[in-house]
Amino acid sequence: MTDALSIIPAFVLRNLSDKLYEKRKNAALEIEGIVKQLALAGEHEKISSVINLLVTEYTHSLHANQRKGGLIGLAAVTVGLTAEASQHLEKIVPPVLHAFLDQDSRVRYYACEALYNIAKIVRGEFIVYFNQIFDALCKLSADSDSNVQSATHLLDRLVKDIVTESDQFSIEEFIPLLRDRMNVLSPYVRQFLVGWITVLDSVPDIDMLGFLPDFLDGLFNMLSDSSHEIRQQADSALSEFLQEIKNSPNVDYGRMAEILVQRAASPDEFTRLTSLTWINEFVKLAGDQLVPHYADILGAILPCISDKEEKIRVVARETNEELRAIHANPAEGFDIAAILSIARRQITSEWEATRLEALHWMATLLARHRSEVITHLNDIFDSLLKALSDPSDEVVLLVLEVHACIAKDVQHFRHLVVYLIHSFQSDNMLLEKRGALIVRRLCVLLGSERVYREFSTILEGEDDLDFASIMVQALNLILLTSSELANLRELLKQSLTNPSGKDLFLSLYSSWCHSPMAILSLCLLAQAYHHASDAIQSLGEEDINVKFLVQLDKLIRLLETPIFAYMRLQLLYPDKYPWLFMVLYGLLSLLPQQSAAFKILRTRIKSTRSLAGKRYQDDWEPAQHEKFPRATERDNHDDSNMHNINFASRLQQFQHVQYLHRMHSNTSQQSSQNSASASFSQDMPISRDPR
C-alpha cells in the first residue's frame, strides 16, 4: 500500500472519493495514465499494489463515495492495462462483482459501469467469471432502481456478445445455474433468463437442445405469467425448440415427456394447450423411446379430452388416437398394468368423453393383450362392474362391450351376471331405466341363449321372492319385445319339436315360475297351449291381485303385436289348436269386463271365430255334435318329431313356487299388520278407572 501511495498522487486519491462525479472521473483518468506507464515499463508489482489499494481502501470502504471511486478506479486500471489486463483480472473482477450487492443503488450502478468497461477491454478473457457475472446480472435485472436496471441491460448485451464470440464458454457449467434460476417468479428475471436461453440457442457451437430437459419446466412455467410479453417470449422460445426437436435425430424424449405430463394438468389453458401440442409431436416422433411413458402420457391426455377449451380437446383426441394406433408390447417396456390403472381411474371421471375413451383403451388392450389383461383383472373388474350404473347410456354400452370381451371366460361371465342381478336388486331404478338396455346389449355381444340361461339359473335359487318375480317379469318382457332376441323366440317356438328348443324351454321354466304371467308367455311362445291352460286353472284367488292384472293387461296387448302373429293365425284352425282357445278364454275370464284388455281380447276371439266359420258357440260351449277334444300338446305336432316334456312335473313345480310366493305374501302382510297394531297400541291413551 505504501508503494501505491507513492505511485498515485495524494490529490488523485482524494478526488477519487469526492462526492462529485466529475472529480472522480478525472481522478480515474489520472490512474489510467499512471497504470499505462507502469505497464509499458513492465512494473506489474506496482500495478498490483495500486489494485490492492483501490480494493482495500476504496471498494471495501464504509463510505459510499469511496466505494464508487474504487470501482471507477479498477475500471481505469483495466483500461490502462489493455492487453495485459488478463494478468490482474482475479484481483479486479471479484470486488466489482461484490459491489453488485451493495445497499447503495448508486454503488450498484457504478459496479455495472465498471464491469462494462472492464468487459470491453478483456472480452473473452473474463469468461472464467461468467457464472458469477450471470448470477449478479440475474439479481440486478430485478433491481428496484430503474437506473441500475438500465445499466444492467447494457452490461447484459455486452456479455451476450462476448459469450457468443467465445470458444471458452462452458455450457455444462452454466446449465445448473440456469436451472436453479428458472423457477424465479420475478418478471424481470424471467425476461432475463428467456433472453439468455434464446441467445445461447442461436449459437451453432452450443447444444442447448441437449440440455433442454433441465430448463423446459421453467419455460412452461412462464407460459402462465401475468405479463403478456413474457408469455410471448417463452412461447417463442418453446416453438423454436420444438422445431429443432423435429429436425434432430438425437432427443431425450423421456425426460421431457415427464415434464409435459405434469404441465398438461396446469390450470392455465395456454400451458395445457402447449404441453399437449408437444406431447402430440412426441408421440409422432419418438417411437419406441416413449413406450415406457405411455401410461403417464395417457393419464395426461384423457382428462384433456373433456377440456372446456375446444382447441385442447381437439389436440387431446388426436394424440389419443395416435397413441392407441401404436402397437407396443410388454417386451418393449409397455406397462399394461399401468395403462389399466390409468383407465380404471378415468372411468370414474365426471366427464363422459373421458370415461368413454378410458373404456376404449380397456377394450383395445383386451383385444391386443387379452392374456396379460386377464392377469390384472382383479384390479379393474369391480370398477367395470360399478360403471354399469353410469348415467350415460353410451358409457354403459361400451362397458358392456368390455365385459363381453372378459366374459368369454365362463367364471367371469357368471360373475358379471351375478353382479348385475345384485345391482338390479339393490337399485330398482337401474332395473327400470337400464335393465332392458343392459340385457339386450349383452345378448347381442354374448349370445341371447347363453345370457338368458345364466340369468335363469341364478334367479332359480333367488331367496328374495319379490325381487325374483320382478326380475323374471323384466326378462320376460325383454324376451317378448326386443328385436335382438328374435332368434331366442324362434328357438322357443320349436320347444315341442326341437331338442335345443326343449332344453331352452326347461332352462327358463324353473325361474319363470316366479311369475304366472311369465310362465303363460313362455308357454305361448313354446306353443305349449295345453300346459298354459292348466297353469291358468291352477291359479288361486290369492294369485289374482292388482300386480297380476297389470301384468295380464301387458300380455294381452303384446298378443296383438307382430311377435304373436303366428299364434293369431293359429286361431283360424280351432280343431288343430283347441287348447289355444282354452288359454285365451281362460285369460278373458280373469280380466275385469270393463277393462280395455278384456275388450281387446274379446274382440280378437270374436273376429277369429267368425273367420274360422264360427266353430264354437257364443257361450263357449262346444257344439253338441262336436264335443271339445281332450287334446294334448302332442296334438299340435307330428309325433315323429316330438320331444317329450313332462308337463305334469312342470305344473307341480309352478304350483310349488307360486305356493311359496303366497306364503311369503301372507307372512309379509301379517308382519305389516302386527307392526301397525303395535304402533297403534303404543299410541292409544291409558284409560282411567271410571270409579
Buried (B, 14 or more C-beta within 10 A) or exposed (E): EEBBBEBBBEEBBEBBBBEEEEBBBBBBBBBBBBBBEBBEEEBBEBBBBBBBBBBBBBBBBEEBBBBBBBBBBBBBBBBBBEEBBBBBBEBBBBBBBBBBEBEBBBBBBBBBBBBBBBBEBBBBBBBBBBBBBBBBBBBBBBBEBEEBBEBBBEBBEBBBEBBBEBEEBEBEEBBEBBBBBBEBEBBBBBBBBBBBBBBBBEBEEBBBBBBBBBBBBBBBBBBBBEBEEBBBBBBEBBEBBBEBBEEEEEBBBBEBBBBBBBBBEBEBBBBBBBBBBBBBBBBBBBEEBBBBBBBBBBBBBBBBBBBEBEBBBBBBBBBBEBBBEBEBEEEEBBBBBBBBBBBBBBBEBEBBBBBBBBBBBBBBBBEBBBEBBBEBBEEBBEBBBBBBBBEBEEBBBBBBBBBBBBBEEEEBBBBBBBBBBEBBBEEEEBBEEBBBBBBBBBBBBBBBBBBBBBBBBBBBEBEEBBBBBBBBBBBBBBBBBBEBBEEBBEBBBBBBBBEEBBBBBBBBBBBBBBBBBBBBBBBBBBBBBBBBBBBBEBBEEBBBEEBBBEBBBBBBEBBBEEBBEEBBEBBEEBEEBBBBBBBBBBBBEBBEEEBEBBEBBBEBBEEBBEEBEEBBEEEBEEEEEEEBEEBEBEBBBEEEEBBEBEBEEBBEBBBEBBEBBBEBBEEEEEEEEEEEEEEEEEEEEEEEEEE
